[in-house]
Amino acid sequence: MTSLGPWSDPWFGSPCSSDIWDPIPRDLRRGRDDDVSAVAHAFVDWRETTNAHIIRADLPGVRREEVKVQVEDGNVLQISGEKSKEKEETGDRWHRVERERGSFLRRFRLPENANTEAISCALENGVLTVNVPKKEAGTRSDVRMIDIA
């Protein structure tokens, strides 16, 4: 690591070092000529309205066939997929590659009031919108009524 003089910190390293900002350990990263991992770069907003939880994920350049939305373990919403690598022509010389490509995965534990049976989603203009309706107040799927004899 190069020293930045008075701005370097022996505990944290350089403030401009990619080691600080890159959430993927070096041994898990792929080489420069391979796909760039986008696992931490599917940016998401989650808001709650009176009727639903709405989750929006920025997935520019991703086609509907490349995205999978599923519910695991009853209440874990998982958004995953693949950002395809562009086809390279022989003789092309790349000067900069900044757009992420490769696989991505985001998981969210949904609250108890989420109606996982009625989830809907749509992909439009590179934004995935997942609509998770809320259950009606007073209903719980893990509660079973027992008749009294």
N, C-alpha and C positions, 0 to 999 in steps of 0.2 A: 504494500500500500504506500502511496506517495504521501509525503508530509506536506501539510499546508501551513507550516510554521505555527504561529500563535493560535490558529484555528483548529489545529488537530487536538484530539482528546485521546489520551492513552486508554481510557475505558471504553469509548464508543467508536474510535477511529475517525476517519475523515467525514465531515458532514456531507460531502459530495460522493462518498463511496457507494457503489451499488450494493454492497453487502448490507447496508443499513436498511435500504428500501425494498430489497428483493425478498419476498416472503418464502421463496423456494430455495432450500439449501443447495449449495453448489453441487453436491454429489447426486442430486435428483434432477438437475437441469440437463437438458440435451445440448448437443453441440450446436454451434452457430448455423451450420448448414442444414440442420434437422429442424423439425417443427419447434416453435417457441411455445412453451406451455402458457395457457391462458386461464389456468385453474382459478387464480385469484382475481381475474380481471373481467368477470361477468358482473358488472355493477348493477346493484339492485336497490329499489326503493320499496318499502312496505308501509302501507298506511291502512288504518282501520276506520271504517265509516260506521254508521249506525246499523247497517245491514250486512256488511261484508268486510273481509280482509282483502286488500288489493295489492298484489305484488307485481312490480314491473321490472324487467331485466333488459338492459341494453345488450343486444346481440347483433350488432351491425354486420351485414354480409352473410348472416347465417340463414340457410333455407329451412323451411318447415320440417323437411325430412331429416335434418341434422340435429333436431332438438327433441328431447324426451322429457316429459313432465310426469311424475308418478308420486304416489303416496306409499310410504313404507311404514311398517310398525304402527299402523293406525292413524298416526298424526304427524309424520315427518314428510314434508313436501320436498321433493328432490327435483332440481332442474339440472339437466346434463346435456351434453352434446359435443359437437365437433365443429370447429371453425376451419374450413377447408383451406388447404394450401393452394395458392394460385399455380396454374400450369406455367412452367418455365420453358421458354424457348431456348434452344441451344444457341449460344453466342450472346445471350443477354448478360449484361453486367449490372448488378444491383449496387446502388450507391447508399441506400439506406433501407432498412426493414424495421418498421416500428409497429405495424399493425399485428396484433397477436393472432396466432393461429395454433391449432391443436385442440385438445379436449378441455372442457370446463365442467365444473360441478359445484353446485350450491345446494345446501340443505338447510331447511328451516323447520323447527319444531312448532307446530301449530297449536294454538290455545284450545282449551276444552270446548269453547263455544264454536269451533270451526266445523262446518258441515262438509266433511270430506267426501261424501257421496254425491255432492252437487257441484263440484269444482268444474269450472270452465276456463278455457284459455284461448288466446288468439295471438298471432304474430303479424304485426303490421309495421311497415317502415323500419324494420330492425329493432322493434321493441316488443318483447313478449309480455303480455298482460295476463296474469293468473287471477281469476276472481274466485275467492273462497267465501261462499255465503256463510252467515252465522246461523246456528241452530236457534230455534225459537226458545225464548226464556223458559226455564223450567224443564226442558227435555235433556236427558242424558242418555247416551247410547249404552253405557255400561251399567245402567240401573234397570233391574227387571222387577216388575210388580209381582207380588205373591199374594194369592187369594187367601183369605182367612176363613177357615172352616168353622 
